[in-house]
Amino acid sequence: MNRRWMRRMALLAALAAIFPAALAEAPDSASASEIERALYALGYHDDTFDGRLDAHTRTAIRSFQTANDLEVTGEPDAATLECLESGEAVSCRDYLTAFADERANLPILQAGSSGAVVSELQRRLRDLGYFSGVSDGVFGEATQSAVKRFQLAHGLPETGSADGATQLRLRAGEPLSWEAFLQSAAAAPGDSGAQVRRLQRFLEQTGDFDGCCSGSYGEHTQRAVAQFQARNGLEATGTADAATCALLYSGEAKSLRAPGAFGPGDSDDLVSELQRRLSVLGYFERSITGFYGATTETAVRLFQMANGLPSTGEADPDTLERLIADDAIPLSEARATLSAQVSAQNGTALPVVGSVAQDARGRSFSADDEDLYRGFAFVQYVCAAAGIPLASPQEVVSLASTPLTDPASAPLGEILVCRGADGVVTMAISAGDARAIYAVPESGWVLESELSGVASGEWYIWDLGAAQ
């Protein structure tokens, strides 16, 4: 600190001792700018100096007062000014370093913890709007939920346990309030970025969103938001406003996913075990990846349909119990029954197939089909989601016998098969108007384009009513 500045601060300290209120109420005075610069030098204020004792500056003052064992008022009172100009004030860096060292020797606060440190944690969370309970010093479910919300808002692992990093962030600088987080988390169609990616991830967990968490707020995300809102008693606008985000991120919303279930988007050892069991039973013929993608969802749906369970595509407790049962029906024994269901389909299924295919546009899709049947994995996925249990590509090829003489005549949802001159069979789903929806093996994305751009060769229609 230079001498001129120190003399200035000494004078301010003297004035504050006589007229403390006058200084606090003089937002446009030069003294406010000097205070901001002093706080900046110690790491409590950023480099935006507007010469006003506004909320931002008062927050910095409170942080300074906390670190220096002063009465926390948010006002530049005599004691605060004296400490600021003393040359011995604790800097923000030193305070946080000491705080981190102190917290490093403390146990992690988690479910079952109790005592004064938990009371302090609860009070801080309540001040920021994350906790609405009583600071009773008992770390229960309400405290755990509040910690999770705080961790979410600050980019920390959402464990629900207050580790050193969480406790430090609660005290460091200016942690976000729950209200401020919700305002920053709001998103609308056309938006993009981290807040949209987080929105998609949470909607995926509730079972409302099954697309790629790309961070782009498109039609698929808008429909997922509207579905979430309608189910939870909110106006189904499709826009994730603060009220929608509050419910979604609170952990208290009604979910499509059953308790104890896991599904699309999940990735862990449980998914690997699920894939292995489905593989043993013949429903899953892919590599064991541990990722619950579209092909795993298809296998689960086929298993559920073959075993008399609701075809949700999720590994809920009933499905998992059935999977490990001694009398679980393998695909080899269910093929005849499933094929009969496929053959019994008629044109009434087209709108459902078309709707599922349209929702899949723009999604990442693992199109790892055999070259002989390009696009079958996507067609199988769409059909399974529509309640049509396709077990093999031959079922499509054998029923696709009607030549497509007029591409524009194929209705939305019709399954199309192209027999190329090179012997390669390509499958797609009609989007109407001579367009098709299909998975691109090279990029792994679901696209919609002119039918002529999908494959070259002679196209056929899979006539759903042909077998009847």
C-alpha positions as CSV (number, residue, x, y, z in Angstrom):
1,M,0.0,0.0,0.0
2,N,1.4,3.5,-0.8
3,R,1.6,6.2,1.8
4,R,-0.8,8.5,0.0
5,W,-3.5,5.8,0.1
6,M,-2.7,5.0,3.8
7,R,-3.1,8.7,4.8
8,R,-6.3,8.8,2.9
9,M,-7.6,5.8,4.7
10,A,-6.5,7.2,8.0
11,L,-8.5,10.3,7.3
12,L,-11.5,8.3,6.3
13,A,-11.2,6.2,9.4
14,A,-11.3,9.4,11.5
15,L,-14.3,10.7,9.6
16,A,-16.1,7.4,10.0
17,A,-15.6,7.4,13.7
18,I,-17.3,10.8,13.9
19,F,-19.8,10.4,11.1
20,P,-20.2,6.6,10.3
21,A,-23.7,7.0,9.0
22,A,-22.8,9.8,6.7
23,L,-20.1,7.8,5.1
24,A,-22.3,4.7,4.7
25,E,-25.0,6.9,3.1
26,A,-22.7,8.7,0.6
27,P,-22.7,6.2,-2.3
28,D,-21.2,8.7,-4.8
29,S,-18.4,9.9,-2.7
30,A,-14.7,9.3,-3.6
31,S,-14.4,7.3,-0.3
32,A,-16.6,4.5,-1.7
33,S,-14.2,4.1,-4.7
34,E,-11.2,4.0,-2.3
35,I,-13.0,1.3,-0.3
36,E,-13.6,-0.7,-3.4
37,R,-10.0,-0.5,-4.4
38,A,-8.8,-1.5,-0.9
39,L,-11.1,-4.5,-1.0
40,Y,-9.9,-5.3,-4.5
41,A,-6.3,-5.2,-3.3
42,L,-7.1,-7.8,-0.6
43,G,-9.0,-10.0,-3.0
44,Y,-12.6,-9.3,-1.8
45,H,-13.8,-7.1,-4.7
46,D,-13.5,-7.4,-8.4
47,D,-12.0,-4.7,-10.6
48,T,-15.4,-3.0,-11.3
49,F,-15.2,0.3,-9.4
50,D,-18.3,2.4,-9.7
51,G,-17.8,4.5,-6.5
52,R,-21.0,3.3,-5.0
53,L,-21.7,1.3,-1.8
54,D,-24.1,-1.0,-3.6
55,A,-25.1,-4.6,-2.9
56,H,-22.0,-5.9,-4.6
57,T,-19.6,-3.7,-2.5
58,R,-21.5,-4.4,0.7
59,T,-21.1,-8.2,0.0
60,A,-17.4,-7.7,-0.3
61,I,-17.3,-5.7,2.9
62,R,-19.2,-8.5,4.7
63,S,-16.7,-11.1,3.4
64,F,-13.8,-8.8,4.6
65,Q,-15.5,-8.4,8.0
66,T,-16.0,-12.2,8.4
67,A,-12.4,-13.0,7.5
68,N,-11.1,-10.4,10.0
69,D,-13.3,-11.2,13.0
70,L,-15.2,-8.0,12.7
71,E,-18.9,-7.4,13.3
72,V,-20.5,-8.4,10.0
73,T,-22.6,-5.4,9.1
74,G,-21.8,-4.8,5.4
75,E,-21.2,-1.1,6.3
76,P,-17.8,0.7,6.2
77,D,-17.8,1.4,9.9
78,A,-14.8,2.7,11.9
79,A,-13.5,-0.7,12.9
80,T,-13.7,-1.9,9.3
81,L,-11.9,1.2,7.9
82,E,-9.3,0.9,10.6
83,C,-8.6,-2.7,9.7
84,L,-8.5,-1.9,6.0
85,E,-5.8,0.8,6.4
86,S,-3.8,-1.1,9.1
87,G,-1.7,-3.0,6.6
88,E,-2.3,-6.2,8.7
89,A,-5.8,-7.2,7.4
90,V,-6.3,-10.8,6.4
91,S,-6.5,-11.1,2.7
92,C,-9.2,-13.2,1.0
93,R,-6.6,-15.7,-0.2
94,D,-5.1,-16.1,3.2
95,Y,-8.5,-16.5,4.8
96,L,-9.6,-19.1,2.4
97,T,-6.3,-21.0,2.6
98,A,-6.6,-21.1,6.4
99,F,-10.3,-22.1,6.1
100,A,-9.4,-24.9,3.7
101,D,-6.7,-26.2,6.0
102,E,-9.1,-26.0,8.9
103,R,-11.8,-27.9,7.0
104,A,-9.3,-30.5,5.8
105,N,-9.1,-31.7,9.4
106,L,-12.8,-31.9,9.9
107,P,-15.0,-34.9,8.9
108,I,-17.2,-34.8,5.9
109,L,-20.7,-33.7,7.0
110,Q,-23.2,-36.2,5.7
111,A,-26.4,-38.1,6.6
112,G,-26.1,-38.9,10.3
113,S,-23.7,-36.1,11.2
114,S,-24.8,-33.8,14.0
115,G,-23.5,-30.9,16.1
116,A,-22.6,-27.2,15.9
117,V,-20.9,-27.6,12.5
118,V,-24.1,-29.0,11.0
119,S,-26.1,-26.1,12.5
120,E,-23.7,-23.7,10.9
121,L,-24.0,-25.5,7.6
122,Q,-27.8,-25.4,7.8
123,R,-27.8,-21.7,8.7
124,R,-25.6,-20.8,5.7
125,L,-27.8,-22.9,3.3
126,R,-30.9,-21.3,4.7
127,D,-29.5,-17.8,4.2
128,L,-28.9,-18.6,0.5
129,G,-32.3,-20.1,0.0
130,Y,-31.3,-23.8,-0.3
131,F,-32.7,-25.0,3.0
132,S,-36.0,-24.1,4.6
133,G,-35.9,-26.3,7.7
134,V,-34.8,-25.6,11.3
135,S,-31.1,-25.4,12.1
136,D,-31.3,-28.3,14.6
137,G,-27.8,-29.6,14.0
138,V,-29.0,-32.9,12.6
139,F,-28.0,-33.8,9.0
140,G,-31.2,-35.4,7.7
141,E,-32.8,-35.8,4.3
142,A,-33.8,-32.1,4.1
143,T,-30.2,-31.0,4.7
144,Q,-28.9,-33.6,2.2
145,S,-31.3,-32.3,-0.5
146,A,-30.3,-28.7,0.3
147,V,-26.6,-29.7,-0.1
148,K,-27.3,-31.4,-3.4
149,R,-29.0,-28.2,-4.7
150,F,-26.1,-26.1,-3.6
151,Q,-23.6,-28.4,-5.3
152,L,-25.6,-28.4,-8.5
153,A,-25.7,-24.6,-8.5
154,H,-22.0,-24.4,-8.1
155,G,-20.8,-27.1,-10.4
156,L,-19.8,-29.5,-7.6
157,P,-20.4,-33.3,-7.6
158,E,-24.0,-33.7,-6.4
159,T,-23.2,-36.2,-3.6
160,G,-25.4,-34.6,-0.9
161,S,-22.4,-34.8,1.5
162,A,-20.8,-31.5,2.5
163,D,-17.1,-32.3,1.8
164,G,-14.3,-29.7,2.2
165,A,-14.9,-28.3,-1.3
166,T,-18.6,-27.8,-0.6
167,Q,-18.0,-26.2,2.8
168,L,-15.3,-23.9,1.3
169,R,-17.6,-22.8,-1.5
170,L,-20.3,-21.9,1.0
171,R,-17.9,-19.4,2.6
172,A,-15.8,-18.3,-0.3
173,G,-16.6,-15.1,-2.2
174,E,-20.2,-14.7,-3.2
175,P,-21.9,-18.1,-3.5
176,L,-25.0,-18.1,-5.7
177,S,-28.4,-18.0,-3.9
178,W,-31.0,-20.6,-5.0
179,E,-33.0,-17.8,-6.6
180,A,-30.0,-16.4,-8.5
181,F,-29.2,-19.9,-9.7
182,L,-32.8,-20.5,-11.0
183,Q,-32.7,-17.2,-12.9
184,S,-29.4,-18.2,-14.5
185,A,-30.7,-21.8,-15.2
186,A,-33.9,-20.7,-17.1
187,A,-33.8,-21.4,-20.8
188,A,-36.0,-21.2,-23.8
189,P,-36.2,-22.7,-27.4
190,G,-33.3,-21.4,-29.4
191,D,-31.0,-21.1,-26.5
192,S,-27.7,-23.1,-26.2
193,G,-25.0,-23.7,-23.7
194,A,-24.3,-25.3,-20.4
195,Q,-27.7,-24.4,-18.8
196,V,-29.5,-26.2,-21.7
197,R,-27.2,-29.3,-21.4
198,R,-28.0,-29.4,-17.7
199,L,-31.7,-29.1,-18.4
200,Q,-31.5,-32.0,-20.9
201,R,-29.6,-34.1,-18.4
202,F,-32.2,-33.7,-15.7
203,L,-35.1,-34.2,-18.0
204,E,-33.3,-37.4,-19.1
205,Q,-33.3,-38.5,-15.5
206,T,-37.0,-37.9,-15.1
207,G,-37.7,-39.9,-18.2
208,D,-39.0,-37.0,-20.3
209,F,-36.0,-36.5,-22.6
210,D,-34.3,-39.3,-24.6
211,G,-32.3,-37.3,-27.0
212,C,-28.6,-36.3,-27.1
213,C,-27.7,-33.8,-24.4
214,S,-26.2,-31.5,-27.0
215,G,-26.8,-28.2,-25.2
216,S,-29.1,-27.0,-28.0
217,Y,-32.7,-26.2,-27.1
218,G,-34.6,-27.6,-30.1
219,E,-38.1,-29.0,-30.7
220,H,-37.2,-32.3,-28.9
221,T,-36.2,-30.5,-25.7
222,Q,-39.2,-28.2,-26.0
223,R,-41.6,-31.2,-26.1
224,A,-39.7,-32.8,-23.2
225,V,-40.1,-29.6,-21.1
226,A,-43.8,-29.4,-22.0
227,Q,-44.4,-33.0,-21.0
228,F,-42.6,-32.4,-17.6
229,Q,-44.6,-29.3,-17.0
230,A,-47.9,-31.0,-17.8
231,R,-47.2,-33.9,-15.5
232,N,-46.2,-31.6,-12.6
233,G,-49.2,-29.2,-12.8
234,L,-47.4,-26.4,-14.6
235,E,-48.5,-24.6,-17.7
236,A,-47.1,-26.7,-20.6
237,T,-45.3,-23.9,-22.4
238,G,-42.2,-25.8,-23.4
239,T,-40.1,-23.0,-22.0
240,A,-38.0,-23.8,-18.9
241,D,-38.7,-20.8,-16.8
242,A,-37.5,-20.3,-13.2
243,A,-40.6,-22.1,-11.8
244,T,-40.0,-25.1,-14.0
245,C,-36.3,-25.2,-13.1
246,A,-37.1,-24.9,-9.4
247,L,-39.3,-28.0,-9.5
248,L,-36.9,-29.9,-11.8
249,Y,-33.8,-29.2,-9.8
250,S,-35.5,-29.6,-6.4
251,G,-35.6,-33.4,-6.7
252,E,-39.3,-33.3,-5.8
253,A,-40.9,-33.5,-9.2
254,K,-43.1,-36.3,-10.4
255,S,-40.9,-38.6,-12.6
256,L,-41.8,-41.0,-15.4
257,R,-39.1,-43.3,-14.2
258,A,-40.1,-45.8,-11.5
259,P,-38.2,-45.6,-8.2
260,G,-35.1,-47.9,-8.4
261,A,-35.1,-48.0,-12.2
262,F,-32.3,-47.0,-14.6
263,G,-32.5,-46.3,-18.3
264,P,-31.3,-44.4,-21.3
265,G,-28.3,-42.2,-20.6
266,D,-27.2,-44.1,-17.5
267,S,-23.7,-45.5,-17.5
268,D,-22.2,-47.8,-14.8
269,D,-21.5,-51.4,-13.8
270,L,-25.3,-52.1,-13.4
271,V,-25.8,-51.3,-17.1
272,S,-22.9,-53.7,-18.0
273,E,-24.6,-56.5,-15.9
274,L,-27.9,-55.7,-17.6
275,Q,-26.3,-56.1,-21.0
276,R,-24.6,-59.3,-20.1
277,R,-27.9,-60.9,-18.9
278,L,-29.8,-59.7,-22.0
279,S,-26.9,-61.1,-24.1
280,V,-27.2,-64.5,-22.4
281,L,-30.9,-64.5,-23.2
282,G,-30.3,-63.6,-26.8
283,Y,-31.8,-60.1,-26.8
284,F,-28.6,-58.1,-26.9
285,E,-26.0,-58.9,-29.6
286,R,-23.7,-55.9,-29.2
287,S,-20.5,-55.2,-27.2
288,I,-20.8,-54.8,-23.4
289,T,-20.2,-51.1,-23.0
290,G,-21.9,-50.2,-19.7
291,F,-23.8,-47.4,-21.5
292,Y,-27.6,-47.5,-21.7
293,G,-28.0,-46.4,-25.3
294,A,-30.7,-47.0,-27.9
295,T,-29.7,-50.6,-28.7
296,T,-29.8,-51.5,-25.0
297,E,-33.3,-49.8,-24.7
298,T,-34.4,-51.9,-27.7
299,A,-33.2,-55.1,-26.2
300,V,-35.0,-54.3,-22.9
301,R,-38.2,-53.5,-24.8
302,L,-38.1,-56.8,-26.6
303,F,-37.4,-58.7,-23.4
304,Q,-40.3,-57.0,-21.7
305,M,-42.7,-57.7,-24.6
306,A,-41.6,-61.4,-24.7
307,N,-42.1,-61.8,-21.0
308,G,-45.4,-60.1,-20.5
309,L,-44.1,-56.8,-18.9
310,P,-45.0,-53.2,-19.9
311,S,-42.7,-52.2,-22.7
312,T,-41.1,-49.1,-21.1
313,G,-37.5,-49.6,-22.3
314,E,-36.4,-49.0,-18.7
315,A,-34.8,-51.5,-16.3
316,D,-37.3,-51.1,-13.5
317,P,-37.3,-53.5,-10.5
318,D,-39.9,-55.8,-12.1
319,T,-37.8,-56.1,-15.3
320,L,-34.6,-56.8,-13.3
321,E,-36.4,-59.4,-11.2
322,R,-37.7,-61.1,-14.2
323,L,-34.3,-61.0,-16.0
324,I,-32.7,-63.1,-13.3
325,A,-35.6,-65.5,-12.8
326,D,-35.1,-69.1,-13.8
327,D,-38.1,-69.1,-16.1
328,A,-37.2,-65.9,-18.0
329,I,-38.1,-66.5,-21.6
330,P,-35.1,-66.2,-23.9
331,L,-35.4,-64.8,-27.4
332,S,-35.0,-68.2,-29.0
333,E,-38.3,-69.3,-27.4
334,A,-40.1,-66.1,-28.0
335,R,-39.4,-65.6,-31.7
336,A,-42.5,-67.3,-33.0
337,T,-44.8,-65.2,-30.6
338,L,-43.0,-61.9,-31.5
339,S,-43.1,-62.6,-35.2
340,A,-46.8,-63.3,-35.0
341,Q,-47.2,-59.9,-33.4
342,V,-45.2,-58.2,-36.1
343,S,-47.2,-59.9,-38.9
344,A,-50.5,-58.8,-37.2
345,Q,-49.6,-55.1,-37.5
346,N,-51.6,-52.9,-39.9
347,G,-51.7,-49.3,-41.0
348,T,-53.0,-48.0,-37.7
349,A,-49.5,-48.3,-36.3
350,L,-48.1,-45.8,-38.9
351,P,-48.7,-42.6,-37.0
352,V,-47.0,-44.0,-33.9
353,V,-44.0,-45.2,-35.8
354,G,-43.8,-41.8,-37.6
355,S,-44.0,-39.9,-34.3
356,V,-41.2,-41.9,-32.7
357,A,-39.0,-41.5,-35.8
358,Q,-39.6,-37.7,-35.9
359,D,-38.7,-37.3,-32.2
360,A,-35.4,-39.1,-32.9
361,R,-34.3,-36.6,-35.5
362,G,-31.0,-34.9,-34.5
363,R,-30.2,-37.5,-31.9
364,S,-26.9,-39.4,-31.6
365,F,-27.5,-43.0,-32.5
366,S,-25.1,-45.9,-32.4
367,A,-25.7,-47.2,-35.9
368,D,-23.4,-50.3,-35.6
369,D,-25.5,-52.6,-37.9
370,E,-24.0,-55.2,-40.2
371,D,-23.4,-53.8,-43.7
372,L,-26.0,-56.2,-45.2
373,Y,-28.8,-54.4,-43.3
374,R,-27.8,-50.8,-43.0
375,G,-30.3,-48.9,-40.8
376,F,-31.9,-51.8,-39.2
377,A,-30.9,-51.0,-35.7
378,F,-32.7,-47.6,-36.0
379,V,-35.8,-49.1,-37.5
380,Q,-35.9,-51.8,-34.8
381,Y,-35.5,-49.2,-32.1
382,V,-38.4,-47.1,-33.5
383,C,-40.6,-50.1,-34.0
384,A,-40.0,-51.4,-30.5
385,A,-40.8,-48.0,-29.0
386,A,-44.1,-48.1,-31.1
387,G,-44.9,-51.6,-29.7
388,I,-43.8,-53.6,-32.7
389,P,-41.3,-56.4,-31.6
390,L,-39.0,-56.7,-34.6
391,A,-36.5,-59.4,-33.6
392,S,-34.6,-59.7,-36.9
393,P,-34.1,-57.7,-40.1
394,Q,-35.4,-60.6,-42.2
395,E,-38.9,-59.9,-40.9
396,V,-38.7,-56.5,-42.5
397,V,-37.1,-57.7,-45.8
398,S,-39.5,-60.5,-46.2
399,L,-42.5,-58.2,-45.8
400,A,-41.1,-55.4,-48.0
401,S,-42.5,-56.7,-51.3
402,T,-44.4,-53.7,-52.7
403,P,-42.2,-51.5,-55.1
404,L,-42.3,-47.8,-54.3
405,T,-43.2,-46.4,-57.7
406,D,-44.0,-43.0,-56.4
407,P,-41.8,-41.8,-53.5
408,A,-44.2,-39.1,-52.5
409,S,-46.9,-41.6,-51.9
410,A,-45.2,-43.3,-48.9
411,P,-47.0,-42.1,-45.8
412,L,-45.3,-40.9,-42.6
413,G,-44.2,-43.9,-40.6
414,E,-44.0,-46.4,-43.4
415,I,-40.9,-48.6,-43.3
416,L,-38.9,-48.5,-46.5
417,V,-36.3,-50.9,-47.8
418,C,-33.8,-50.3,-50.6
419,R,-32.2,-53.2,-52.3
420,G,-29.0,-51.9,-53.9
421,A,-27.4,-53.2,-57.0
422,D,-24.4,-54.2,-54.8
423,G,-26.6,-56.4,-52.6
424,V,-26.6,-53.9,-49.7
425,V,-30.0,-53.6,-48.0
426,T,-30.8,-50.1,-46.5
427,M,-33.7,-49.4,-44.3
428,A,-35.3,-46.1,-43.4
429,I,-38.7,-44.7,-42.2
430,S,-40.8,-42.5,-44.4
431,A,-41.2,-38.9,-43.3
432,G,-43.7,-38.3,-46.1
433,D,-43.3,-36.1,-49.2
434,A,-40.5,-38.4,-50.6
435,R,-38.4,-37.9,-47.5
436,A,-37.0,-40.4,-45.1
437,I,-35.7,-40.5,-41.5
438,Y,-32.7,-42.7,-41.0
439,A,-29.5,-43.3,-39.0
440,V,-26.2,-42.5,-40.7
441,P,-23.6,-45.2,-39.9
442,E,-20.7,-42.9,-40.6
443,S,-21.7,-40.0,-38.3
444,G,-24.0,-41.8,-35.8
445,W,-26.8,-39.3,-36.1
446,V,-30.4,-39.6,-37.1
447,L,-31.2,-37.4,-40.0
448,E,-34.1,-36.5,-42.4
449,S,-33.4,-36.0,-46.1
450,E,-34.7,-36.6,-49.6
451,L,-35.2,-40.3,-50.1
452,S,-32.9,-40.2,-53.1
453,G,-30.1,-39.1,-50.8
454,V,-30.4,-42.1,-48.5
455,A,-29.4,-44.9,-50.8
456,S,-29.5,-45.7,-54.5
457,G,-31.4,-48.7,-55.7
458,E,-34.9,-50.0,-55.9
459,W,-37.1,-49.0,-52.9
460,Y,-39.9,-51.2,-51.4
461,I,-42.6,-50.5,-48.9
462,W,-43.0,-52.7,-45.8
463,D,-46.8,-53.1,-46.1
464,L,-47.9,-53.5,-42.4
465,G,-51.2,-55.1,-43.5
466,A,-49.7,-57.5,-46.1
467,A,-49.6,-60.5,-43.9
468,Q,-53.2,-60.3,-42.8
